């Protein structure tokens, strides 16, 4: 009793048995690899821009607080200096 060429632990059942199972297993493996690659590229892309975006958002908040009069000009200048370092 021979096994499938790609998966020797599966019994050979012809096209509708072992062939379909082999196709499904390879499809799952390929889909898993594609999912992992997409997930890794998405994670690395989001981490790349985070510090710049945080600094921009923080500066915008400081500008708004200064415009509303919640902080003085000296406080705003100090915040801006710290954020741009």
JOZISUL-V142451 format. One record per helix or strand of 3 or more residues. SS is the DSSP state (H for helix, E for strand). FROM is the first residue (numbers start at 0). TO is the last residue. Records with the same first field share a line. If there is no record, write none. Layout:
BEGIN
SS=FROM-TO, FROM-TO
END
This chain:
BEGIN
H=14-67, 72-83
END
